[in-house]
Amino acid sequence: MECKDSSITSHCCNKFPSDLEYQSGFGNHFSSEAIVGALPQGQNSPLICPFGLYAEQISGTSFTSPRKLNQRSWLYRIKLSVTHEPFRPRLPRHEKLVSEFDQSNSSATPTQLRWKPVEIPETPTDFIDGLYTICGAGSSYLRHGFAIHMYTANKSMENCAFCNADGDFLIVPQQGRLWITTECGRLQVSPGEIVILPQGFRFSVDLPDGPSRGYVAEIFGTHLQLPDLGPIGANGLAAPRDFLVPVAWYEDGSQPGYTIVQKYGGELFTAKQDFSPFNVVAWHGNYVPYKYDLSKFCPYNTVLIDHSDPSINTVLTAPTDKPGVALLDFVIFPPRWLVAEHTFRPPYYHRNCMSEFMGLIYGGYEAKADGFHPGGASLHSCMTPHGPDTKTYEATIALGNEAGPHKIADTMAFMFESCLIPRVCPWALESPFMDHDYYQCWIGLKSHFSGLSMKEDNINFQNGKPVERKWKMLIVQLASVVL
């Protein structure tokens, strides 16, 4: 594995070998030890842990959450995470992170919004400083809501780790690999993969390819899970075995001036310590960071008529108390075949009580022939109409009913969908990358209404069979005479 960024030291490259090991499964109770015998046997917190390690639990749910929902892990570390100086506000302040959405810091707008890909900054910028909020709803303090961020970075994090006390991060890299070190071990995440970093875990991001860009969804007060499959049955969509979890790996030794950067209520705080937080020699539990390769998703599709709802492509969901209503769904639009007959195959035009934020990792998107580029984004909020652009519509109609099977290839788009109505941050609305002509992509949709057309090729359906309209009209006229 070649390191393209000269700022990545050989030590860092050694941290991320090409044959990095993982454990597999979603929601499993995992266990891992970097030194054989480091995990205590028969209990979680013995009086003296093996090798003189400290026992520390990290809880992602309340202690009394039902067993099927309870998430926690036990970490066995060289030095405890509590061993740090007091937290202080990070200066200068990060002005573009939001976790409380109200009229003071964000705006409501029903207008369809689209952004062009944001350029990578020229000044040295790591993952933390390159992270900025686009929109969101709710409150991290009230433990209900979400935020959607994007990031652009060109520099690895140095002698510091990030911890998000507000919620879980779902990171979707679009350009450049991420080498992520966590308390549970190491993860390499490439464009086309996603990584989930649960609330409270400390992590550091290295950039082996230099410039990097991507998307981040953050959820407050709950965690992502696999969607139920319903009538699909036991298989399909994202398979549990394809989710990968790190194995234990640790750093030891003194690191003076090491900084923990903690996001708390949308604000950043820092605390100094003299050691790396990645000093966990062994751990076990079901509250862990994990990654997933989107190319392993098994899509389901319509095989006769009509276009399936996008929910058929849900990878992960964060449910609410209302059945079938998500705080956040992560949906993808992967390569697949289109075969439906007598059907407008692209996504249908619609207005949705849910709000949709879309991004494009690579390739093109089937509903937007122009203007939606990899690294760009769009937002269609609650009940705002949207759908394919004019060019896509006209090209689809021109193919007629004789269009044969067609494969959508070399593409990966995704959607963050929420039942909450997002408010948009001012820097997103004022961004130089805002596409102010986005609405123009629909202006060309003209009326095709033909009234009671008598054209020979104007076909309708009656009793499930195609019937020419002129004969249908004649039948109706004769019936009226008889009556």
C-alpha positions as CSV (number, residue, x, y, z in Angstrom):
1,M,0.0,0.0,0.0
2,E,1.6,3.2,-1.1
3,C,1.4,6.4,0.9
4,K,0.9,9.3,-1.5
5,D,1.0,12.0,1.2
6,S,4.6,12.7,2.3
7,S,3.2,13.9,5.7
8,I,2.3,10.3,6.5
9,T,5.3,8.8,8.2
10,S,6.6,5.3,7.8
11,H,5.3,4.7,11.3
12,C,1.8,5.5,10.2
13,C,2.1,3.3,7.1
14,N,3.1,0.4,9.4
15,K,0.0,1.0,11.4
16,F,-2.1,0.2,8.4
17,P,-0.8,-2.8,6.6
18,S,-2.4,-3.9,3.3
19,D,-3.6,-7.1,5.0
20,L,-5.4,-5.4,7.9
21,E,-7.6,-7.9,9.8
22,Y,-11.2,-7.5,10.7
23,Q,-14.0,-9.4,12.4
24,S,-17.3,-9.8,10.6
25,G,-21.0,-9.5,11.5
26,F,-23.6,-6.9,12.5
27,G,-24.7,-6.5,16.1
28,N,-22.6,-9.5,17.2
29,H,-20.9,-9.7,20.6
30,F,-17.3,-9.5,19.6
31,S,-14.1,-10.1,21.5
32,S,-10.5,-9.3,20.6
33,E,-7.1,-9.2,22.2
34,A,-3.8,-8.0,20.9
35,I,-2.0,-10.1,23.5
36,V,-3.1,-13.6,24.2
37,G,-4.6,-13.8,27.7
38,A,-5.4,-10.0,28.0
39,L,-9.1,-10.6,28.2
40,P,-10.3,-11.5,31.7
41,Q,-12.2,-14.8,31.8
42,G,-15.5,-15.3,33.7
43,Q,-16.0,-11.7,34.7
44,N,-15.8,-8.2,33.3
45,S,-14.0,-6.3,36.1
46,P,-11.7,-8.5,38.2
47,L,-9.8,-7.0,41.1
48,I,-6.6,-7.1,39.0
49,C,-6.9,-7.5,35.2
50,P,-4.4,-9.5,33.2
51,F,-1.1,-7.7,32.5
52,G,-2.0,-5.0,34.9
53,L,-4.6,-3.5,32.6
54,Y,-7.4,-1.2,33.6
55,A,-11.1,-2.2,32.9
56,E,-13.3,0.4,31.5
57,Q,-16.9,0.2,30.1
58,I,-18.3,2.3,27.3
59,S,-22.1,2.3,27.1
60,G,-24.0,3.3,24.0
61,T,-27.4,2.8,25.6
62,S,-28.8,3.1,29.2
63,F,-27.9,0.3,31.5
64,T,-31.6,-0.8,31.7
65,S,-32.3,-0.8,27.9
66,P,-33.9,-4.1,26.8
67,R,-31.3,-6.8,26.2
68,K,-32.0,-6.8,22.4
69,L,-31.3,-3.1,22.3
70,N,-28.5,-2.8,24.9
71,Q,-25.1,-1.8,23.5
72,R,-21.9,-1.7,25.5
73,S,-18.3,-2.8,25.4
74,W,-15.6,-3.5,28.0
75,L,-12.1,-2.1,27.1
76,Y,-8.9,-3.3,28.8
77,R,-6.4,-0.5,28.5
78,I,-2.9,0.5,29.6
79,K,-4.1,3.8,31.0
80,L,-7.6,5.0,31.7
81,S,-9.3,7.6,29.5
82,V,-10.2,9.6,32.6
83,T,-6.5,10.5,33.0
84,H,-6.5,14.0,31.3
85,E,-6.5,17.6,32.2
86,P,-9.9,19.5,32.4
87,F,-11.7,20.2,29.2
88,R,-11.5,23.8,27.9
89,P,-13.3,25.4,24.9
90,R,-11.3,24.9,21.7
91,L,-10.0,28.2,20.4
92,P,-10.4,29.5,17.8
93,R,-14.0,28.2,17.8
94,H,-15.3,26.0,15.0
95,E,-18.1,28.2,13.8
96,K,-19.6,25.7,11.3
97,L,-20.7,22.8,13.5
98,V,-24.3,22.7,14.7
99,S,-26.2,20.3,16.8
100,E,-29.1,22.5,18.0
101,F,-31.2,23.7,15.1
102,D,-33.4,26.8,15.5
103,Q,-34.0,30.2,14.1
104,S,-30.8,31.6,15.6
105,N,-28.5,29.4,13.5
106,S,-30.4,28.0,10.5
107,S,-33.2,28.7,8.1
108,A,-36.3,26.9,6.9
109,T,-36.7,26.7,3.1
110,P,-39.0,24.5,1.0
111,T,-36.9,25.3,-2.2
112,Q,-35.1,22.5,-3.9
113,L,-31.4,23.0,-3.2
114,R,-28.3,21.6,-4.9
115,W,-24.6,22.1,-4.4
116,K,-21.7,21.6,-6.7
117,P,-18.7,19.7,-5.4
118,V,-16.7,21.7,-2.8
119,E,-13.1,22.3,-3.6
120,I,-10.4,20.9,-1.3
121,P,-8.8,23.7,0.7
122,E,-5.3,24.8,-0.1
123,T,-4.4,25.6,3.6
124,P,-3.6,22.6,5.8
125,T,-6.9,21.2,7.1
126,D,-7.5,18.0,9.0
127,F,-10.8,16.1,9.3
128,I,-11.9,18.1,12.4
129,D,-11.4,21.5,10.9
130,G,-12.7,20.4,7.5
131,L,-16.0,19.3,8.9
132,Y,-19.0,21.6,8.5
133,T,-22.8,21.3,8.9
134,I,-25.2,21.6,6.0
135,C,-28.5,21.0,7.6
136,G,-30.3,19.2,10.4
137,A,-33.2,19.1,12.8
138,G,-33.7,18.5,16.5
139,S,-31.3,18.7,19.4
140,S,-28.3,16.7,20.7
141,Y,-29.2,17.9,24.2
142,L,-32.8,16.5,23.8
143,R,-31.3,13.2,22.3
144,H,-33.5,13.4,19.2
145,G,-32.6,14.6,15.8
146,F,-29.9,14.5,13.1
147,A,-27.3,16.6,11.4
148,I,-25.8,16.3,8.0
149,H,-22.3,17.4,7.5
150,M,-19.7,17.4,4.7
151,Y,-15.9,17.4,5.1
152,T,-12.9,18.5,2.9
153,A,-9.5,17.8,4.2
154,N,-5.9,17.5,3.0
155,K,-4.0,16.8,6.2
156,S,-3.9,13.9,8.7
157,M,-4.8,14.5,12.3
158,E,-1.6,14.8,14.3
159,N,-1.1,14.0,18.0
160,C,-4.9,14.3,18.6
161,A,-8.1,12.3,18.6
162,F,-11.7,13.3,18.1
163,C,-14.6,12.2,20.2
164,N,-18.3,12.9,19.4
165,A,-20.4,13.0,22.6
166,D,-23.4,14.2,20.6
167,G,-24.2,11.1,18.5
168,D,-23.1,8.5,16.0
169,F,-21.2,9.4,12.8
170,L,-22.0,7.7,9.5
171,I,-19.1,8.7,7.2
172,V,-19.3,8.3,3.4
173,P,-16.0,9.1,1.8
174,Q,-16.2,10.3,-1.8
175,Q,-12.6,11.1,-2.5
176,G,-9.5,9.7,-0.8
177,R,-9.1,6.8,1.6
178,L,-9.5,7.3,5.3
179,W,-7.2,5.5,7.8
180,I,-9.2,5.6,11.0
181,T,-7.6,4.5,14.3
182,T,-10.2,3.8,17.0
183,E,-10.0,2.5,20.6
184,C,-11.1,-0.9,19.2
185,G,-8.6,-1.0,16.4
186,R,-7.9,0.2,12.9
187,L,-10.2,0.6,9.9
188,Q,-9.3,1.5,6.3
189,V,-12.2,3.1,4.5
190,S,-12.2,3.7,0.8
191,P,-14.7,5.6,-1.4
192,G,-17.5,3.1,-2.0
193,E,-17.4,2.1,1.6
194,I,-18.9,3.6,4.7
195,V,-17.9,3.7,8.3
196,I,-19.9,4.1,11.5
197,L,-18.2,5.7,14.5
198,P,-20.5,5.4,17.5
199,Q,-21.1,8.1,20.1
200,G,-18.3,8.5,22.6
201,F,-15.5,6.5,20.8
202,R,-12.2,8.4,20.3
203,F,-10.7,8.2,16.8
204,S,-8.1,9.7,14.6
205,V,-8.2,10.1,10.8
206,D,-5.1,9.9,8.5
207,L,-5.3,10.7,4.8
208,P,-2.9,8.4,2.9
209,D,-4.0,9.9,-0.5
210,G,-3.8,13.5,0.6
211,P,-6.9,15.5,-0.4
212,S,-10.1,13.9,0.8
213,R,-13.8,14.8,0.7
214,G,-17.1,13.2,1.8
215,Y,-20.4,13.3,3.6
216,V,-21.3,12.6,7.2
217,A,-24.7,11.9,8.8
218,E,-25.0,12.2,12.6
219,I,-27.9,10.9,14.6
220,F,-28.8,11.9,18.2
221,G,-30.2,9.5,20.8
222,T,-30.4,6.3,18.9
223,H,-28.2,3.9,16.8
224,L,-28.3,2.5,13.2
225,Q,-29.6,-1.0,12.6
226,L,-30.3,-3.2,9.7
227,P,-33.9,-2.8,8.3
228,D,-36.4,-5.6,8.5
229,L,-36.8,-7.5,5.3
230,G,-40.5,-8.2,5.5
231,P,-41.8,-10.1,2.4
232,I,-38.3,-10.1,0.9
233,G,-37.6,-13.0,3.2
234,A,-34.4,-14.0,5.0
235,N,-31.8,-12.7,2.4
236,G,-31.0,-9.7,0.4
237,L,-30.0,-6.0,0.8
238,A,-27.1,-5.6,3.3
239,A,-25.9,-9.0,4.7
240,P,-24.8,-8.9,8.4
241,R,-21.7,-10.9,7.6
242,D,-20.4,-8.1,5.3
243,F,-20.0,-5.6,8.1
244,L,-16.4,-5.5,9.4
245,V,-15.2,-4.7,12.9
246,P,-11.6,-4.0,13.9
247,V,-9.4,-6.2,15.9
248,A,-7.6,-5.0,19.0
249,W,-4.5,-3.0,18.4
250,Y,-2.7,-0.6,20.8
251,E,-0.1,2.1,21.2
252,D,2.0,2.3,24.3
253,G,4.5,4.9,25.6
254,S,4.6,8.5,26.5
255,Q,3.0,11.1,24.1
256,P,3.3,14.5,25.8
257,G,0.7,17.1,24.8
258,Y,-1.7,14.6,23.2
259,T,-5.0,16.4,22.7
260,I,-8.5,15.0,22.9
261,V,-11.0,17.1,20.9
262,Q,-14.6,16.5,22.1
263,K,-17.7,17.6,20.3
264,Y,-20.3,18.3,23.0
265,G,-23.6,20.1,22.1
266,G,-22.1,21.1,18.8
267,E,-19.2,22.9,20.4
268,L,-15.6,21.7,20.5
269,F,-13.6,21.2,23.7
270,T,-10.0,20.1,24.2
271,A,-8.2,18.2,27.0
272,K,-4.5,17.4,27.2
273,Q,-3.0,14.1,28.3
274,D,0.4,12.4,28.0
275,F,-0.5,9.2,26.2
276,S,-2.4,7.9,23.2
277,P,-6.1,7.0,23.7
278,F,-5.5,4.0,21.5
279,N,-4.0,1.9,24.3
280,V,-6.7,-0.7,24.5
281,V,-5.0,-4.1,24.5
282,A,-8.2,-6.2,24.6
283,W,-12.0,-5.6,24.4
284,H,-15.3,-7.4,24.1
285,G,-18.9,-6.2,23.5
286,N,-21.4,-5.2,20.9
287,Y,-20.8,-1.4,20.9
288,V,-18.1,-1.0,18.3
289,P,-17.0,1.0,15.2
290,Y,-17.6,-0.8,11.9
291,K,-17.5,-0.4,8.1
292,Y,-19.3,-1.8,5.1
293,D,-18.5,-2.1,1.4
294,L,-21.5,-0.8,-0.6
295,S,-20.6,-3.0,-3.6
296,K,-21.7,-6.0,-1.5
297,F,-25.3,-4.7,-1.3
298,C,-27.8,-7.1,-2.9
299,P,-30.4,-4.9,-4.6
300,Y,-34.0,-5.9,-5.2
301,N,-35.9,-4.5,-8.1
302,T,-39.2,-4.5,-10.0
303,V,-39.3,-7.2,-12.7
304,L,-42.6,-6.4,-14.5
305,I,-44.1,-2.9,-14.1
306,D,-43.5,0.4,-12.2
307,H,-40.6,1.7,-10.2
308,S,-39.9,0.5,-6.7
309,D,-39.9,2.9,-3.8
310,P,-36.4,3.9,-2.8
311,S,-36.9,2.3,0.6
312,I,-36.1,-1.0,-1.1
313,N,-32.5,0.1,-1.2
314,T,-32.1,0.8,2.6
315,V,-28.7,-0.2,3.9
316,L,-29.1,1.0,7.5
317,T,-31.9,2.7,9.5
318,A,-32.3,4.6,12.7
319,P,-36.0,4.0,13.6
320,T,-38.3,6.1,15.7
321,D,-41.1,4.9,18.1
322,K,-43.5,5.0,15.1
323,P,-43.5,1.8,13.1
324,G,-41.9,2.3,9.7
325,V,-40.9,5.9,10.4
326,A,-37.2,6.6,10.5
327,L,-35.2,9.3,12.2
328,L,-32.7,8.6,9.4
329,D,-32.5,6.0,6.7
330,F,-29.3,5.5,4.7
331,V,-30.3,4.4,1.2
332,I,-28.1,3.7,-1.9
333,F,-28.7,3.6,-5.6
334,P,-26.2,1.0,-6.8
335,P,-25.6,-0.6,-10.2
336,R,-28.6,-2.7,-11.2
337,W,-30.7,-3.7,-14.2
338,L,-33.9,-1.9,-15.3
339,V,-36.3,-4.3,-16.9
340,A,-39.9,-3.0,-16.2
341,E,-42.2,-3.0,-19.1
342,H,-44.6,-0.1,-20.1
343,T,-43.0,1.9,-17.3
344,F,-41.3,5.2,-16.7
345,R,-38.1,3.6,-15.3
346,P,-36.3,6.5,-13.6
347,P,-37.5,7.6,-10.1
348,Y,-41.0,8.9,-10.3
349,Y,-42.0,12.5,-9.6
350,H,-43.2,12.9,-6.0
351,R,-43.7,14.9,-2.9
352,N,-42.6,13.2,0.3
353,C,-43.5,13.7,3.9
354,M,-39.9,12.7,4.5
355,S,-36.9,14.9,3.7
356,E,-34.2,13.7,1.3
357,F,-30.5,14.7,1.2
358,M,-28.6,13.1,-1.7
359,G,-25.0,12.7,-2.5
360,L,-23.0,11.1,-5.4
361,I,-19.9,9.0,-4.7
362,Y,-19.0,8.2,-8.3
363,G,-20.6,8.0,-11.8
364,G,-23.9,9.6,-12.7
365,Y,-27.3,9.6,-11.2
366,E,-30.2,8.1,-13.3
367,A,-32.6,11.0,-12.5
368,K,-30.3,13.8,-13.2
369,A,-28.6,13.8,-16.7
370,D,-26.8,17.1,-16.0
371,G,-25.6,19.1,-13.0
372,F,-25.3,16.5,-10.3
373,H,-21.7,15.5,-10.0
374,P,-19.6,13.3,-7.7
375,G,-19.0,15.2,-4.5
376,G,-22.1,17.3,-5.0
377,A,-25.3,17.2,-3.0
378,S,-29.0,18.1,-3.1
379,L,-31.8,18.6,-0.5
380,H,-35.5,18.1,-1.2
381,S,-37.3,18.8,2.0
382,C,-40.7,17.8,3.3
383,M,-43.4,18.0,0.6
384,T,-41.2,19.8,-1.9
385,P,-41.8,18.3,-5.4
386,H,-38.9,16.8,-7.2
387,G,-38.0,14.1,-9.7
388,P,-36.0,13.5,-12.9
389,D,-34.9,16.5,-14.9
390,T,-36.2,17.5,-18.3
391,K,-33.4,15.8,-20.2
392,T,-33.9,12.5,-18.4
393,Y,-37.7,12.6,-18.9
394,E,-37.5,13.4,-22.6
395,A,-34.8,10.8,-23.2
396,T,-36.9,8.1,-21.4
397,I,-40.1,8.9,-23.2
398,A,-38.2,8.9,-26.6
399,L,-37.3,5.2,-26.0
400,G,-41.0,4.3,-25.9
401,N,-42.3,0.9,-24.8
402,E,-39.8,-1.0,-26.9
403,A,-36.9,-0.2,-24.6
404,G,-35.2,-3.4,-23.7
405,P,-33.4,-4.3,-20.4
406,H,-30.9,-1.6,-19.5
407,K,-28.1,-1.8,-16.9
408,I,-27.3,1.2,-14.7
409,A,-23.5,0.7,-14.3
410,D,-20.6,2.5,-12.7
411,T,-22.5,4.6,-10.3
412,M,-23.1,4.9,-6.6
413,A,-25.5,7.6,-5.3
414,F,-27.0,7.6,-1.8
415,M,-29.7,9.3,0.2
416,F,-30.0,10.4,3.9
417,E,-33.8,10.4,4.5
418,S,-35.5,11.6,7.7
419,C,-39.0,12.2,9.0
420,L,-37.8,15.4,10.6
421,I,-37.8,18.7,8.6
422,P,-34.2,20.0,8.2
423,R,-33.1,23.6,8.8
424,V,-30.3,24.7,6.5
425,C,-27.1,26.5,7.8
426,P,-26.4,30.0,6.5
427,W,-23.0,29.1,5.1
428,A,-24.6,26.3,3.1
429,L,-27.2,28.7,1.7
430,E,-24.5,31.3,0.9
431,S,-22.0,28.9,-0.4
432,P,-20.3,29.8,-3.7
433,F,-20.9,26.2,-4.7
434,M,-24.7,26.6,-4.4
435,D,-26.3,25.8,-7.8
436,H,-28.7,28.8,-8.1
437,D,-30.0,27.5,-11.4
438,Y,-31.1,24.1,-10.1
439,Y,-34.7,24.9,-10.7
440,Q,-34.0,25.3,-14.4
441,C,-33.6,21.5,-14.8
442,W,-37.4,21.2,-14.5
443,I,-38.6,24.4,-16.3
444,G,-38.4,22.6,-19.6
445,L,-41.0,20.0,-18.6
446,K,-43.8,20.9,-21.1
447,S,-47.3,19.8,-21.2
448,H,-47.9,16.6,-23.3
449,F,-51.6,16.6,-22.6
450,S,-53.5,15.5,-25.7
451,G,-57.1,15.4,-24.5
452,L,-59.2,12.8,-26.2
453,S,-56.5,11.9,-28.7
454,M,-57.4,9.5,-31.5
455,K,-53.9,8.7,-32.5
456,E,-53.4,5.1,-33.6
457,D,-50.4,4.6,-31.2
458,N,-52.1,6.1,-28.1
459,I,-52.6,2.9,-26.1
460,N,-54.5,2.6,-22.9
461,F,-55.3,-0.5,-20.7
462,Q,-58.7,-2.1,-20.1
463,N,-59.1,-5.3,-18.0
464,G,-55.3,-5.7,-17.9
465,K,-55.1,-5.7,-21.8
466,P,-53.8,-2.9,-24.1
467,V,-56.7,-1.2,-25.9
468,E,-56.4,1.5,-28.5
469,R,-58.2,4.7,-27.2
470,K,-60.2,5.2,-30.3
471,W,-61.9,1.8,-29.8
472,K,-62.4,2.5,-26.1
473,M,-64.0,5.9,-27.0
474,L,-66.3,4.2,-29.5
475,I,-67.4,1.6,-26.9
476,V,-68.2,4.4,-24.5
477,Q,-70.2,6.4,-27.1
478,L,-72.2,3.3,-28.1
479,A,-72.9,2.5,-24.5
480,S,-74.3,6.0,-23.9
481,V,-76.6,5.7,-26.9
482,V,-78.0,2.4,-25.7
483,L,-78.6,3.9,-22.2
